[in-house]
Amino acid sequence: MPAAAVLAAFILFTSQMTLAIEVKRVHKRFGGLHALGAVDLEIGTGEFFALLGPNGAGKTTLINIIAGLMRASSGSVRVMGYDVVADYREARRMLGVVPQELVFDPFFTVRETLAIQSGYYGLRNNAAWIDEIIHHLDLADKADANMRTLSGGMKRRVLVAQALVHKPPVIVLDEPTAGVDVELREALWRFIKQLNRNGHTIVLTTHYLDEAEALCNRVAMLKQGRIVALDSIRNLINSIPGCSIRLRLSPDILPAALQSLMSSREEGYYILAIKEYSQLENVMAALRVAQAQVLEMQVLQPDLEEVFVKIMGNTRSQESASA
């Protein structure tokens, strides 16, 4: 049986017994700064999960605690059932992390870097898997190049490869496509989606909300160290009623009857927000009465970005009201 099939069977078996990541009442303080406050999170084995939030929300702090790079002030974290403090060796073997920062050793080639990373996990005969990773991440042309000669995008590919070199069942990607070109982004996601299909759990942090919406099943949103939303992406999007209408008119004047619906104005376009689809007929009737010619009309469904902006705005309003 191929190694990938064996790993997938192992992950499927363990998924019936344990969670991929379990975070219980985690707090993290840096002096007077309360970076994480009572974070509870469960991520099932085989999920493609997004961890979202604005800069400074605590995403990287939480990832560092999960990875065992930082200790929580209180609370507990388990990876595939292993406590990241008490069972740190086993927990780290279960996890591969792609860090946000470009960290590399300038004195080795790409292939040497991956061989050394394998050695950290006691893997001596890992050449076949290293070759497969190099192929899928389009690093074949740079396999024998020194790390310091690589572009930023190529170095980020090597970071992804390092996280995968010991075949961890749980993979955490912290802003993996920041500063990389479109071609790499597409190649990376093809490979990561294949890993997820094979049973790997993927945890993604990104500022590209369209990526999270396209790839992930569930999402947690962090704001000032606390989880303010946790649900499936579909449920979160469905929580926003109605839709938006993007109109280009001739003459370029929005009828007075529709002014109250306008949410924004783009160059040459009016964006109207309606709460129910039945309002579409009222919009069209108002345009006919005003004898406005519709040059272009587009119905825009709510997306994850709209949900994100709404939730972050709501929490900000609640904080202001309670101050």
GICOR-V798769 format. One record per residue. N is the residue number from 1. RES is the residue in one small letter. PSI is psi in radians with two decimals (999 if undefined). NEAR is the number of other ideal C-beta (glycine too) atoms within 8 Angstrom. Layout:
BEGIN
[[N/RES/PSI/NEAR] [N/RES/PSI/NEAR]]
END
This chain:
BEGIN
[[1/m/2.33/4] [2/p/2.63/5] [3/a/-0.70/7] [4/a/-0.66/7] [5/a/-0.66/8] [6/v/-0.79/9] [7/l/-0.74/12] [8/a/-0.70/10] [9/a/-0.69/9] [10/f/-0.77/9] [11/i/-0.69/15] [12/l/-0.72/10] [13/f/-0.82/8] [14/t/-0.45/12] [15/s/-0.42/12] [16/q/-0.17/5] [17/m/-0.47/6] [18/t/2.87/8] [19/l/2.69/11] [20/a/-0.84/14] [21/i/2.31/14] [22/e/2.03/10] [23/v/2.16/13] [24/k/2.03/8] [25/r/0.85/9] [26/v/2.21/16] [27/h/2.54/13] [28/k/2.17/15] [29/r/2.41/9] [30/f/1.60/6] [31/g/-2.12/4] [32/g/-0.09/5] [33/l/2.13/6] [34/h/1.56/9] [35/a/-0.62/9] [36/l/2.35/14] [37/g/1.85/8] [38/a/0.89/8] [39/v/2.15/16] [40/d/2.26/9] [41/l/2.33/10] [42/e/2.21/8] [43/i/2.09/12] [44/g/2.69/9] [45/t/2.30/13] [46/g/-0.01/11] [47/e/2.71/11] [48/f/1.79/11] [49/f/2.43/14] [50/a/2.37/15] [51/l/1.89/13] [52/l/2.75/13] [53/g/2.78/9] [54/p/2.97/6] [55/n/2.38/3] [56/g/0.15/5] [57/a/-0.37/10] [58/g/0.16/14] [59/k/-0.90/12] [60/t/-0.62/9] [61/t/-0.78/12] [62/l/-0.73/15] [63/i/-0.74/14] [64/n/-0.61/9] [65/i/-0.76/16] [66/i/-0.67/13] [67/a/-0.09/11] [68/g/0.22/11] [69/l/-0.20/5] [70/m/2.51/8] [71/r/2.42/5] [72/a/2.61/12] [73/s/-0.58/7] [74/s/2.89/6] [75/g/3.14/12] [76/s/2.70/11] [77/v/2.35/15] [78/r/2.48/12] [79/v/2.05/13] [80/m/0.66/13] [81/g/-0.15/8] [82/y/2.24/10] [83/d/2.27/10] [84/v/-0.21/14] [85/v/-0.96/9] [86/a/-0.63/4] [87/d/0.86/9] [88/y/-0.58/10] [89/r/-0.85/6] [90/e/-0.71/8] [91/a/-0.72/15] [92/r/-0.54/10] [93/r/-0.48/9] [94/m/-0.17/11] [95/l/2.40/14] [96/g/2.26/12] [97/v/2.26/10] [98/v/1.89/13] [99/p/2.81/7] [100/q/-0.63/7] [101/e/2.63/4] [102/l/1.74/7] [103/v/2.15/5] [104/f/2.79/10] [105/d/2.07/7] [106/p/-0.06/7] [107/f/0.03/6] [108/f/2.76/9] [109/t/3.01/10] [110/v/-0.85/15] [111/r/-0.72/10] [112/e/-0.69/8] [113/t/-0.75/14] [114/l/-0.59/16] [115/a/-0.73/11] [116/i/-0.75/10] [117/q/-0.68/11] [118/s/-0.71/13] [119/g/-0.56/9] [120/y/-0.45/7] [121/y/0.24/9] [122/g/0.40/5] [123/l/1.95/9] [124/r/-0.61/6] [125/n/1.21/4] [126/n/0.25/11] [127/a/-0.68/7] [128/a/-0.76/6] [129/w/-0.66/10] [130/i/-0.74/14] [131/d/-0.67/8] [132/e/-0.75/8] [133/i/-0.81/13] [134/i/-0.72/14] [135/h/-0.85/9] [136/h/-0.48/10] [137/l/0.22/12] [138/d/0.79/9] [139/l/0.10/14] [140/a/-0.70/7] [141/d/-0.31/5] [142/k/0.15/9] [143/a/-0.60/10] [144/d/0.26/6] [145/a/2.58/9] [146/n/2.47/9] [147/m/-0.64/15] [148/r/-0.24/7] [149/t/-0.12/5] [150/l/2.67/12] [151/s/2.94/5] [152/g/-0.73/9] [153/g/-0.70/10] [154/m/-0.69/10] [155/k/-0.64/12] [156/r/-0.61/16] [157/r/-0.72/14] [158/v/-0.65/15] [159/l/-0.71/14] [160/v/-0.78/13] [161/a/-0.73/15] [162/q/-0.66/12] [163/a/-0.43/13] [164/l/-0.12/12] [165/v/-0.48/16] [166/h/0.29/11] [167/k/0.97/8] [168/p/2.51/12] [169/p/-0.34/14] [170/v/2.23/14] [171/i/2.19/16] [172/v/2.17/13] [173/l/1.88/14] [174/d/1.74/12] [175/e/0.97/9] [176/p/-0.40/13] [177/t/0.23/12] [178/a/2.16/8] [179/g/0.28/6] [180/v/2.79/12] [181/d/2.91/6] [182/v/-0.68/5] [183/e/-0.80/6] [184/l/-0.73/13] [185/r/-0.78/11] [186/e/-0.72/8] [187/a/-0.72/11] [188/l/-0.81/14] [189/w/-0.55/10] [190/r/-0.78/9] [191/f/-0.77/10] [192/i/-0.69/12] [193/k/-0.63/10] [194/q/-0.73/9] [195/l/-0.72/11] [196/n/-0.70/12] [197/r/-0.52/6] [198/n/-0.03/10] [199/g/-0.09/12] [200/h/2.50/12] [201/t/2.29/17] [202/i/2.23/13] [203/v/2.15/14] [204/l/2.30/14] [205/t/2.39/13] [206/t/2.68/13] [207/h/-0.10/5] [208/y/1.61/7] [209/l/-0.43/12] [210/d/-0.59/9] [211/e/-0.85/12] [212/a/-0.74/15] [213/e/-0.69/12] [214/a/-0.54/5] [215/l/-0.62/12] [216/c/2.72/11] [217/n/-0.76/7] [218/r/2.84/12] [219/v/2.49/16] [220/a/2.37/12] [221/m/2.19/13] [222/l/2.41/16] [223/k/2.07/12] [224/q/0.79/9] [225/g/0.12/13] [226/r/2.56/10] [227/i/2.08/10] [228/v/-0.16/9] [229/a/2.42/10] [230/l/1.90/8] [231/d/3.08/8] [232/s/2.64/8] [233/i/-0.68/14] [234/r/-0.74/6] [235/n/-0.69/8] [236/l/-0.74/12] [237/i/-0.69/14] [238/n/-0.25/6] [239/s/-0.24/6] [240/i/2.01/9] [241/p/2.72/4] [242/g/-2.70/11] [243/c/-3.08/9] [244/s/2.66/12] [245/i/2.25/13] [246/r/2.04/13] [247/l/2.45/12] [248/r/2.16/12] [249/l/2.77/13] [250/s/2.10/7] [251/p/2.84/5] [252/d/1.10/6] [253/i/2.17/6] [254/l/2.22/9] [255/p/2.55/11] [256/a/-0.57/5] [257/a/-0.30/7] [258/l/-0.02/13] [259/q/-0.61/8] [260/s/-0.30/4] [261/l/-0.21/10] [262/m/2.15/12] [263/s/-0.47/7] [264/s/2.92/5] [265/r/2.07/6] [266/e/2.98/8] [267/e/1.89/3] [268/g/-0.02/5] [269/y/2.61/10] [270/y/2.34/12] [271/i/2.03/14] [272/l/2.44/12] [273/a/2.17/9] [274/i/2.53/13] [275/k/-0.43/6] [276/e/2.57/7] [277/y/-0.40/7] [278/s/-0.36/6] [279/q/-0.26/11] [280/l/-0.72/10] [281/e/-0.66/7] [282/n/-0.67/8] [283/v/-0.82/13] [284/m/-0.66/8] [285/a/-0.72/8] [286/a/-0.64/11] [287/l/-0.67/12] [288/r/-0.76/8] [289/v/-0.68/8] [290/a/-0.03/8] [291/q/0.67/5] [292/a/2.30/11] [293/q/2.25/6] [294/v/1.91/9] [295/l/-0.55/6] [296/e/2.41/8] [297/m/2.35/8] [298/q/2.27/6] [299/v/2.10/9] [300/l/2.05/9] [301/q/2.64/6] [302/p/2.57/10] [303/d/3.14/10] [304/l/-0.58/13] [305/e/-0.72/9] [306/e/-0.71/10] [307/v/-0.80/14] [308/f/-0.86/11] [309/v/-0.73/8] [310/k/-0.81/9] [311/i/-0.76/12] [312/m/-0.64/12] [313/g/-0.69/8] [314/n/-0.74/8] [315/t/-0.60/11] [316/r/-0.70/8] [317/s/-0.70/8] [318/q/-0.67/8] [319/e/-0.70/8] [320/s/-0.67/7] [321/a/-0.57/6] [322/s/-0.16/5] [323/a/999/4]]
END
